[in-house]
């Protein structure tokens, strides 16, 4: 049995979870509402403040989905109560970030600025303090969407291994390489 799949999801105060006949789980909380379609083979039940998941067989597909859907619902419960925050850091001379509403304007050392539209479900703030690298802070209740947008922003200029220049997550440790060794 899946260790993660067997573990029930606790319904926190202020959160309501409903399961429709089409196997769509809706999680409502103080920060918003999220929906997730569940595979028809996985059974979802709400019993005295806990959401329990069960699978019909031990097929590889059923075992994989058992833990997956439990994790997705758990992330949704955490998202609508606390929310998720990711911070990106721009390392490099002349790298800048600015936002107007949900439009992110990035200067990443190319000949032109990159204009990136952030989905309306995310809240974005940019900051530039003297002596510090520019920071982009993204907040959302949807963990999957937040991670996807952060990965897309990071892919615009990935950190390179020699000087570490590029867009990286705050606190991310990069593997650095030694440069050329001197002649004689």
Secondary structure as GFF3:
##gff-version 3
##sequence-region A 1 184
A	DSSP	alpha_helix	3	6	.	.	.	ID=ss1
A	DSSP	beta_strand	9	10	.	.	.	ID=ss2
A	DSSP	beta_strand	16	19	.	.	.	ID=ss3
A	DSSP	beta_strand	24	29	.	.	.	ID=ss4
A	DSSP	beta_strand	32	37	.	.	.	ID=ss5
A	DSSP	beta_strand	43	47	.	.	.	ID=ss6
A	DSSP	beta_strand	50	54	.	.	.	ID=ss7
A	DSSP	alpha_helix	60	81	.	.	.	ID=ss8
A	DSSP	beta_strand	84	91	.	.	.	ID=ss9
A	DSSP	beta_strand	96	100	.	.	.	ID=ss10
A	DSSP	beta_strand	103	107	.	.	.	ID=ss11
A	DSSP	beta_strand	114	117	.	.	.	ID=ss12
A	DSSP	beta_strand	123	127	.	.	.	ID=ss13
A	DSSP	beta_strand	134	140	.	.	.	ID=ss14
A	DSSP	alpha_helix	143	155	.	.	.	ID=ss15
A	DSSP	beta_strand	166	169	.	.	.	ID=ss16
###
